[in-house]
Amino acid sequence: MSERPQPTAASPEEAPAAPRRVDFKTRVETVLATIFGAIFLGLSVIVTIETAARKLFNISLQGADELGGYALAVGSTIAFSLALLGRNHIRVDVFHERFPVRVQALLNWLSAVSLAALAVFIGWVAFKVIGDTMAYRSTAQTPWATPLIIPQGVWYGGLVIFALVACGLALRATQLLLSGNIAALNTDFHPKSAKEELKEELDDLAVRQAAQPGEGDKP
């Protein structure tokens, strides 16, 4: 009788790569970063057209500067959320690492909750601004006379997203604190260290280098 071939374990190189799971936080960051990039990419196109029209045809769109102000206002609110999700907001952490682990966890929780409270307060103040704009039907003092409810509405939407993200993270920090999961709380909410920032820069550099064609691929 001939022996049946025994199955052999596939080598790591032969094994199919497991699909990478993208969590909800990463999806939100990707969507916000895409919107942020699209806003300023569109603004750069408009500024380019405006500059070329002035130089070549001596005409002006009379609105590039106005759109630039709106883009800056909306982009900043989106950047608030991106910085929060990436833990890029500045924190004074001179003594943070010197405290006991539980004190660090309490400070990390306090920072998440206080930032959420600030985001809600900003959203409440902005809502009053929106109310005044609608009541007075305010328009921009520009040649376009843009109804301010349009750019302010988009701006307010960015602030609402920031408040929702901040409150969601504050709730998660509270849940981790009440459940006694101090390690996870400190991992997810502690200030970024210099080593973490260096690792992110090196990882980004490796990705950019991998995207560039090698010497053998050049024509």
C-alpha positions as CSV (number, residue, x, y, z in Angstrom):
1,M,0.0,0.0,0.0
2,S,1.2,3.4,-0.8
3,E,1.5,5.9,2.0
4,R,-0.8,8.9,2.0
5,P,1.1,12.2,1.9
6,Q,0.9,13.9,5.2
7,P,-0.3,17.5,5.2
8,T,2.4,19.9,6.0
9,A,2.0,23.2,7.7
10,A,2.2,26.2,5.4
11,S,5.2,28.4,6.0
12,P,4.6,32.0,7.1
13,E,5.4,33.1,3.5
14,E,2.8,30.7,2.0
15,A,0.1,31.3,4.5
16,P,-2.6,33.8,3.3
17,A,-2.4,37.1,5.1
18,A,-5.3,37.7,7.4
19,P,-7.5,40.6,6.5
20,R,-6.6,43.6,8.6
21,R,-9.6,44.7,10.7
22,V,-10.3,48.4,10.6
23,D,-11.9,49.6,13.8
24,F,-14.5,52.4,14.0
25,K,-11.9,55.0,15.3
26,T,-9.8,54.4,12.2
27,R,-12.8,54.8,9.9
28,V,-13.8,58.1,11.5
29,E,-10.2,59.4,11.2
30,T,-10.1,58.4,7.5
31,V,-13.4,60.1,6.7
32,L,-12.4,63.3,8.5
33,A,-8.9,63.4,7.0
34,T,-10.4,62.9,3.6
35,I,-12.9,65.8,4.0
36,F,-10.1,68.0,5.4
37,G,-7.8,67.2,2.5
38,A,-10.6,67.7,-0.1
39,I,-11.5,71.2,1.4
40,F,-8.0,72.5,1.0
41,L,-7.3,70.8,-2.2
42,G,-10.4,72.5,-3.7
43,L,-9.3,75.8,-2.2
44,S,-5.8,75.4,-3.8
45,V,-7.5,74.9,-7.2
46,I,-9.6,78.0,-6.8
47,V,-6.7,80.1,-5.7
48,T,-4.7,78.8,-8.7
49,I,-7.5,79.7,-11.1
50,E,-7.8,83.1,-9.4
51,T,-4.1,83.9,-9.7
52,A,-3.9,82.8,-13.3
53,A,-7.0,84.8,-14.3
54,R,-5.5,87.9,-12.7
55,K,-2.2,87.5,-14.4
56,L,-3.4,86.4,-17.8
57,F,-6.8,88.0,-18.3
58,N,-6.8,90.8,-15.7
59,I,-10.0,89.5,-14.1
60,S,-10.8,88.3,-10.6
61,L,-13.3,85.9,-9.2
62,Q,-13.7,88.2,-6.2
63,G,-14.2,85.4,-3.8
64,A,-11.1,83.3,-3.3
65,D,-10.2,85.2,-0.1
66,E,-13.7,84.7,1.2
67,L,-13.6,81.0,0.5
68,G,-10.2,80.8,2.1
69,G,-11.7,82.1,5.4
70,Y,-14.5,79.6,5.3
71,A,-12.1,76.8,4.5
72,L,-9.9,77.7,7.5
73,A,-12.9,77.9,9.8
74,V,-14.3,74.5,8.8
75,G,-10.9,72.9,8.5
76,S,-10.0,73.9,12.0
77,T,-13.0,72.2,13.5
78,I,-12.2,69.0,11.6
79,A,-8.6,69.3,12.8
80,F,-9.9,69.4,16.4
81,S,-11.4,65.9,16.0
82,L,-8.4,64.5,14.2
83,A,-6.0,65.8,16.8
84,L,-8.2,64.3,19.6
85,L,-8.4,60.9,17.9
86,G,-4.7,60.9,17.4
87,R,-3.8,62.2,20.9
88,N,-2.1,65.2,19.3
89,H,-3.5,67.9,21.6
90,I,-0.7,69.4,23.7
91,R,-0.6,68.4,27.3
92,V,1.9,69.6,30.0
93,D,3.3,66.2,31.1
94,V,6.5,67.3,32.9
95,F,5.5,65.4,36.0
96,H,3.0,63.0,34.5
97,E,5.4,60.0,34.2
98,R,6.7,60.5,37.7
99,F,3.3,59.9,39.3
100,P,2.0,56.5,40.3
101,V,0.1,54.5,37.7
102,R,-3.3,55.1,39.3
103,V,-2.7,58.9,39.6
104,Q,-1.7,58.9,35.9
105,A,-5.0,57.1,35.1
106,L,-7.0,59.7,37.1
107,L,-5.2,62.5,35.3
108,N,-5.8,60.9,31.9
109,W,-9.5,60.5,32.7
110,L,-9.7,64.1,33.9
111,S,-8.2,65.4,30.7
112,A,-10.7,63.4,28.6
113,V,-13.7,64.6,30.6
114,S,-12.6,68.2,30.8
115,L,-11.9,68.3,27.0
116,A,-15.4,66.8,26.4
117,A,-16.9,69.5,28.7
118,L,-15.1,72.2,26.8
119,A,-16.2,70.8,23.4
120,V,-19.9,70.8,24.6
121,F,-19.5,74.4,25.9
122,I,-18.1,75.5,22.5
123,G,-20.9,73.8,20.7
124,W,-23.5,75.5,22.9
125,V,-22.0,78.9,22.3
126,A,-21.8,78.2,18.6
127,F,-25.4,77.3,18.6
128,K,-26.3,80.7,19.9
129,V,-24.3,82.3,17.1
130,I,-26.2,80.2,14.6
131,G,-29.5,81.4,16.2
132,D,-28.5,85.0,15.9
133,T,-27.4,84.5,12.3
134,M,-30.8,83.0,11.4
135,A,-32.7,85.7,13.3
136,Y,-31.0,88.6,11.6
137,R,-30.5,86.8,8.2
138,S,-26.9,88.0,8.2
139,T,-24.9,88.1,5.0
140,A,-21.1,88.4,4.4
141,Q,-19.8,91.9,3.8
142,T,-18.3,90.8,0.5
143,P,-19.2,91.1,-3.2
144,W,-20.9,87.7,-3.0
145,A,-23.0,88.7,0.0
146,T,-23.0,85.0,1.0
147,P,-25.8,84.1,3.6
148,L,-23.7,83.4,6.6
149,I,-25.9,80.5,7.7
150,I,-24.3,78.4,5.0
151,P,-20.6,78.6,6.0
152,Q,-21.6,78.9,9.7
153,G,-23.8,75.8,9.4
154,V,-20.9,73.7,8.1
155,W,-18.6,75.2,10.7
156,Y,-21.1,74.3,13.4
157,G,-21.4,70.8,12.0
158,G,-17.6,70.4,12.5
159,L,-18.0,71.5,16.1
160,V,-20.8,69.1,16.7
161,I,-18.6,66.2,15.4
162,F,-15.8,67.4,17.7
163,A,-18.2,67.4,20.7
164,L,-19.5,63.9,19.8
165,V,-16.0,62.5,19.5
166,A,-14.8,64.1,22.7
167,C,-17.9,62.8,24.6
168,G,-17.5,59.3,23.2
169,L,-13.8,59.2,24.3
170,A,-14.8,60.6,27.7
171,L,-17.4,57.9,28.1
172,R,-14.8,55.2,27.2
173,A,-12.3,56.7,29.7
174,T,-15.0,56.7,32.4
175,Q,-15.9,53.1,31.6
176,L,-12.3,52.0,31.9
177,L,-11.8,53.9,35.1
178,L,-14.9,52.4,36.8
179,S,-14.1,48.9,35.6
180,G,-10.6,49.2,37.1
181,N,-8.9,48.7,33.7
182,I,-6.1,51.1,34.6
183,A,-3.6,49.7,32.0
184,A,-6.0,50.3,29.1
185,L,-6.9,53.7,30.3
186,N,-3.3,54.8,30.5
187,T,-2.5,53.2,27.1
188,D,-5.4,54.9,25.2
189,F,-5.4,58.3,26.9
190,H,-1.9,59.1,28.2
191,P,0.1,61.9,26.5
192,K,2.2,60.9,23.6
193,S,5.8,60.2,24.6
194,A,8.8,61.2,22.5
195,K,9.4,57.5,21.6
196,E,5.8,57.2,20.3
197,E,6.2,60.3,18.2
198,L,9.5,59.1,16.8
199,K,8.0,55.7,16.0
200,E,5.2,57.3,14.1
201,E,7.6,59.4,12.1
202,L,9.7,56.4,11.3
203,D,6.7,54.3,10.3
204,D,5.5,57.2,8.1
205,L,8.9,57.5,6.5
206,A,9.0,53.7,5.8
207,V,5.5,53.9,4.1
208,R,6.6,56.8,1.9
209,Q,9.9,55.1,1.0
210,A,8.0,51.9,0.1
211,A,5.6,53.9,-2.2
212,Q,8.5,55.4,-4.1
213,P,9.8,53.3,-7.1
214,G,13.1,51.6,-6.6
215,E,16.2,52.3,-8.7
216,G,15.5,49.2,-10.9
217,D,11.9,50.4,-11.6
218,K,13.0,53.8,-13.0
219,P,12.9,54.0,-16.8
